[in-house]
Amino acid sequence: MRVWGIALLLFAAGAGAAEAPGAVERQRIGLVLSGGGARGLTHIGVLKVLERERIPVDLIAGTSMGAIIGGLYASGMDAASLERELLQLDWAQVFASRVDRQHLSLRRKEEDFAFSDAVELGARNGELRAPQGTVSSRGLEVLLRRLTLPVREHTHFDRLPTPFRAVATDMETGEALVMDEGDLALALRASMSVPGVFAPIEREDRLLGDGGLVNNLPVDVVRRMGAQRVIAVNVGTPLSGRAALGSLLGLTTQMINILTEQNVKRSLATLWDEDVLISPGLGELSSADFERAAEFIRIGEASTEALLAELRPLALSPADYARWRQARSRSEPPSPRLAALRFEGSEITRPERWLPVLASQAGAAFDAAKAVRDTRLLAASGDYARVDFRLEPGPAGDTLVFDLEDKPWGPHYFKIGLDLATDSEGLGSFNLRLTHNRHWLNRLGAEWRNQLAIGRSPRLFSEWYQPLSSQAGTGSDWFGSAWGELLLRRVRLFDEQGTEYAQLRRRAFATGVDLGKPFGRMGELRIGPWQEATRWTRLLGELSAPAPALRQLQHLYGVRAQARVDQLDEANFPREGWRLVMSGVLGHQTGVDERAHRLELEATQARSWGPDTLNLHARLARTEPVPGIPGGPYALGGFLQLSGLRSEQLSGNALLLLRAGWYRRLPEAPVLTRGWFLGGSLEAGNTWLAPRDLSLRGLRWGASAYLGADTGIGPLYLALGRAGDGATSLYLFLGRP
């Protein structure tokens, strides 16, 4: 995994020194930890050697990642605990823009199949806005909160097991801010507010950004704390050569590194002869290589061991070091009983609706793991830019407070989706999609969703979604939905030799009113009256037989029932989970005497073994035919839809598609992708004009081999397809086939 977004700007710093408890006549040693994002993990290796050599750290000052490592060490964690905690992390999830997909509500999940989740824009007061950071800080904040809970009562950092300072930048004045009191977890997060990556933090009416902009190696800070000897660790990212400056990204990164290097040089000039400077050789390891934490730690150890001749004079005797270490150890306070739960910060939403489904409850003992799960549930709603928790002491017991920050770029949210396709015959298609969501239109949390597609398959959709209860996750959390959809689709007609002889256009307008019930995070059921009006027109070519229904309005109406379940871990290249969508209509159709019905079913199952994934997919659909029309609303042909055939070569009123796919995730994911995949598929299916002819006999075959990438704007494929009749096609495809 490569956390590419963080590679733009991530850097870090820190360090300090502190007087060891019980030390009387020795010099006070301060540790300064300089950083560079993931390169700051090197500090753990430094700390491991200092502990092994019995060298005490009396004071610590740090910036950005250096502040995080230094602050956690100052809170009483030892190097082994830090190593264990950070090596077991899934860094992709720590820096994920949202929680795991399985934890999202179905309304948030279903957008993944048409729209990119990489970029969400917003509008407020008529102004278009964008998020302040490209990466969510939720995972980092929850991690820091959990690890600093044992020292939550120490509001001044001098009272920590090791006195500590964190450095941030006041983004309004450009001045350095040295934080010595307050919420430790929030201070560490503020120090690592990397511009353009993490949103700045508001603390005491000041907007704080990454301290590396002004003081990435705070030697002066640890001096003012009283350090007489300084151990400084500089792991900042060096300046790039000209070859890396050929893009806006490269120039922006270089600009940040120039600012950092300049203030680091000033700090290095203040070191005394008796101080120790550790500059690990990290080579090409970058600020984004969090998944290589073990390598950073080993390099930190080796670099520190190379300077043992300078460090060993600072060591204590075994007995003195044992007393020093015992004095700085931290004890886990007993879990308090929660007197109440409270939400703060949100001005738009009503988070109290989630109280029935929170794992933490008033009257029960506080459990950090439950509080973490609760923050995940709140974040999964998609309403908040930040979700954090804290314990607030009170006379009747502690109150668990959830600090929420409404997305500052809302309450109107926009996402885009894009489909681009071409094949070896020169046929191409284009679709641009835009979705607009307006959340919390009333106190029950109503949503208004609008979706627009322009290009080969124009579409307009609008829905008003109205929860009917103020409490989520209860037996009464029903919802109502009123929606309308306009679809324009070009139907291509081919003869048995695969030659296109005509094109029709199908215009459909559907509306419905549903009553529904969600079932947890898995899915939902809904039922209600439904109608669809369609009109067929001829665009090109001549039909082989008269079609009196052309240009006539056809009307299908009745009751629609729908069930949707989605437990896939990813929408584009899922590795685990399943998805099922079933929809049925029972009613009447103009021109048909018998009762009409429509049935649509789609199922996907993914299972992985190591880097390999088996993906099984099935689709079944049937509807009433329009008399005389030699085509229907369902089509097959093209990549993964009977590969090798021409796009939408088969059309009818009934469809069956069975597909078995395999893909392997390649070990290295280049920048701007979430992964590269090598895969293939075997497909069987067909379409029928008369639904009664649908059967397993007469299925057509197709197969494909492809190289795919999960990009920020959708899946990208370069594929070769071959049909059972020998037809072969090469595809370049961006979007979902």
PyMOL commands that set and color helices and strands:
alter all, ss='L'
color gray80, all
select helices_A, chain A and resi 4-8+37-52+65-74+79-87+91-94+101-103+106-113+138-151+157-159+184-191+211-213+219-225+242-244+248-268+290-305+308-314+318-328+351-357+368-380+691-693
alter helices_A, ss='H'
color red, helices_A
select strands_A, chain A and resi 13-18+29-33+59-63+121-124+127-129+164-170+176-179+201-203+206-210+229-233+276-278+338-344+384-392+398-406+412-423+428-438+447-455+459-467+479-494+500-519+523-541+553-566+577-589+596-609+612-622+634-636+650-652+654-665+673-688+700-711+714-723+728-734
alter strands_A, ss='S'
color yellow, strands_A
deselect
rebuild
show_as cartoon
